[in-house]
Amino acid sequence: MTVYVIGYVCVHAPVCSHVWCHSCLGVRGGAMGGTISAVASLVDLALSSDVTDSTLAFFLTADVFLALCIGLYLLLPRLEYARYYMRPVWPPPLFPGEEQPFQDSPNGPLVAARPSFSPTPPLRPILKKTAGLGFCVIYLLFITGIIFPAISTNIESLDKGSGSPWTTTFFVPLTAFLLFNFADLCGRQITAWIQVPGPRSKVLPGLVLLRTGLVPLFVFCNYQPRVHLQMVVFPSDIYPVLFSSLLGLSNGYLSTLALIYGPKIVSRELAEATGVVMSFYMYLGLVLGSACSALLVHLI
């Protein structure tokens, strides 16, 4: 359903591609949901004493919000703005490489035959135009998926032996979940005011590749348990805080930029399909990162 909504919203006016990137579940909604769930987890750890009651409360809350989202989605056809962009276009738009279905001619038949066209947009030109942005999205989420949550959630406080709840119970929820998701949300929100570098700039993939350096930074924090790599290069609790903030901020800002630019660099009739393709890039990066994170954990 998420992919369908992404493609649907990308059909709307160009400004909506930015609204999509800030409102859909997989983009700003995901960061906002992660921040809220991290706060809820901290509150639960501080106040709750029964794991069963907490599980039931979280499950029911998710059901309520899911029902609310489905209800709002079903109300879309009642909005005049949405109906305007949902109306069928005739004659149908031409995709790149297609010929004009028919032309008026004085020698033509009195009754024109119904033009034949394929309702499926061509995938090749979309992949060609979005190849650079697709690489950025995949590699961004690949690096994020390697680090979060497999590596970042296993970094322990160096003062864990003190017995303080801030270095035991709350350390991982604060540094690994709340800081990352909040920084990710901030990075996505910044794109509402600043959108640099541009979609065809070589700086964007350069910044994406620079995020590779975040992997050894997290690995050489106080990750536990360690079997093969015993050396801890960053012997302070401030480093996981800084690295998690940098990971979330760069992930939110750069990935949102790439996702915003996707539907904008193609023609309007290809915007819906491009939105779906961009969401595929996003999930592919997450899957690859999650798979490689398991290998990295064994290497540490």
Protein Blocks (a to p, Z undefined) as FASTA:
>chain_A
ZZmmmmmmmmmcfklmmmmmmmmmklmmmmmmmmmmmmmmmmmmmmpcbfklmmmmmmmm
mmmmmmmmmmmmmmmmmpmklmmmmpccddddddehiacfbacdfkbcfbdcdddddfbd
cfklmmmmmmmmmmmmmmmmmmmmmmpmklmmmpccfklmnopaklmmmmmmmmmmmmmm
mmmmmmmmmmmmpccddfkbcklmmmmmmmmmmmmmmmmmccdddfklmcdfblcfklmm
mmmmmmmmmmmmmmmmmmmmmmmmpcfklmmmmmmmmmmmmmmmmmmmmmmmmmmmmmZZ
